[in-house]
Amino acid sequence: MPLSLWLLLLLIFFATAKYTLGPIIVRFKNTAAVDPTFHEIPDEHARVLFPQHFFAMIHEFEALGFSLVCHLSSSSITGKVHSMTSLLINRSTRTFAAVAFIRSLVAEAPATVSYIEFHADFEDGSRLDTNNSSTVGVFYDAPHKTKIKVPHLKAPSALYQVYLHLMKQRHVPACLPEPGTEKAHFISSTKESLAEQVELGFYFLDETKQCYRHTWRGAYRATYRLLWPMKQIHQRRQAREGRRIAAEALRL
């Protein structure tokens, strides 16, 4: 075979490797904890470890009637990802809020994501989640959960107004855990969300290592939704839908 043809085939292989090898790597290398560990961080310690914009955001949330529950840190939810979350609650509107910062621990592909969200659980078992993350989700959406992304709204007050507009459309009362159990409720909800992905076919339980691994179906979905052009298509779709929902909510 001519050298030029070998070089062409080699070029094609490297150009398409992330599409062909990506799902295989995700399938066998990526894991999620069955029982992730969360560490509560004292406020004074959090001010050293957490991004400084967290605390400016927390003041804005407090002006909206929220109070801080705790700061949580975890490196065990999914492999090589460190998450930091400041959890808040508003008992008047029965709403949780979170300021979240997620950092990849992969040295060759460092990345950070930060976002804010509001969410409520309802008496019928459903849930409403409104956040301003611009990332493309790779998990399947559980039927009883409604997730709304409004990436262009960075101010907590504006995103909260959109969230309240969506909440008013619900005909079932929201509910909150008993005072003092908010942190346990948040951790339990995170674990349940991971377990739900098994039921939806995204993960399976590796009983030997007691962790969740991607199914082939989940591995292909997780890979291709984060690669060109699907990533860009989903991001534009999210942004367009978020602007439509925000325009409807903020003009009322």
Secondary structure as the mmCIF struct_conf table of DSSP 4:
data_model
#
loop_
_struct_conf.conf_type_id
_struct_conf.id
_struct_conf.beg_label_comp_id
_struct_conf.beg_label_asym_id
_struct_conf.beg_label_seq_id
_struct_conf.end_label_comp_id
_struct_conf.end_label_asym_id
_struct_conf.end_label_seq_id
HELX_RH_AL_P HELX_RH_AL_P1 LEU A 3 THR A 20
TURN_TY1_P TURN_TY1_P1 LEU A 21 LEU A 21
HELX_RH_AL_P HELX_RH_AL_P2 GLY A 22 LYS A 29
STRN STRN1 THR A 31 ALA A 33
BEND BEND1 VAL A 34 ASP A 35
STRN STRN2 HIS A 39 ILE A 41
HELX_RH_AL_P HELX_RH_AL_P3 ASP A 43 LEU A 49
BEND BEND2 PHE A 50 PHE A 50
TURN_TY1_P TURN_TY1_P2 GLN A 52 GLN A 52
HELX_RH_AL_P HELX_RH_AL_P4 HIS A 53 ALA A 63
TURN_TY1_P TURN_TY1_P3 LEU A 64 GLY A 65
STRN STRN3 SER A 67 SER A 74
BEND BEND3 SER A 75 SER A 75
BEND BEND4 ILE A 77 ILE A 77
STRN STRN4 THR A 78 THR A 78
TURN_TY1_P TURN_TY1_P4 GLY A 79 LYS A 80
STRN STRN5 VAL A 81 ASN A 90
TURN_TY1_P TURN_TY1_P5 ARG A 91 ARG A 94
STRN STRN6 THR A 95 SER A 104
TURN_TY1_P TURN_TY1_P6 ALA A 107 GLU A 108
BEND BEND5 ALA A 109 ALA A 109
STRN STRN7 THR A 112 PHE A 122
TURN_TY1_P TURN_TY1_P7 GLU A 123 ASP A 124
BEND BEND6 GLY A 125 GLY A 125
STRN STRN8 ARG A 127 ASN A 131
BEND BEND7 THR A 135 THR A 135
HELX_LH_PP_P HELX_LH_PP_P1 VAL A 136 GLY A 137
BEND BEND8 PHE A 139 PHE A 139
HELX_LH_PP_P HELX_LH_PP_P2 TYR A 140 ALA A 142
TURN_TY1_P TURN_TY1_P8 PRO A 143 HIS A 144
STRN STRN9 LYS A 145 LYS A 149
TURN_TY1_P TURN_TY1_P9 PRO A 151 HIS A 152
BEND BEND9 ALA A 155 ALA A 155
HELX_RH_AL_P HELX_RH_AL_P5 PRO A 156 LYS A 168
TURN_TY1_P TURN_TY1_P10 GLN A 169 GLN A 169
BEND BEND10 VAL A 172 VAL A 172
STRN STRN10 ALA A 174 CYS A 175
HELX_LH_PP_P HELX_LH_PP_P3 PRO A 177 GLU A 178
TURN_TY1_P TURN_TY1_P11 PRO A 179 GLY A 180
HELX_RH_AL_P HELX_RH_AL_P6 GLU A 182 GLU A 199
TURN_TY1_P TURN_TY1_P12 LEU A 200 GLY A 201
BEND BEND11 PHE A 202 PHE A 202
STRN STRN11 TYR A 203 ASP A 206
TURN_TY1_P TURN_TY1_P13 GLU A 207 GLN A 210
STRN STRN12 CYS A 211 HIS A 214
HELX_RH_AL_P HELX_RH_AL_P7 TRP A 216 TYR A 224
TURN_TY1_P TURN_TY1_P14 ARG A 225 LEU A 226
BEND BEND12 LEU A 227 LEU A 227
TURN_TY1_P TURN_TY1_P15 TRP A 228 PRO A 229
HELX_RH_AL_P HELX_RH_AL_P8 MET A 230 LEU A 250
TURN_TY1_P TURN_TY1_P16 ARG A 251 ARG A 251
#
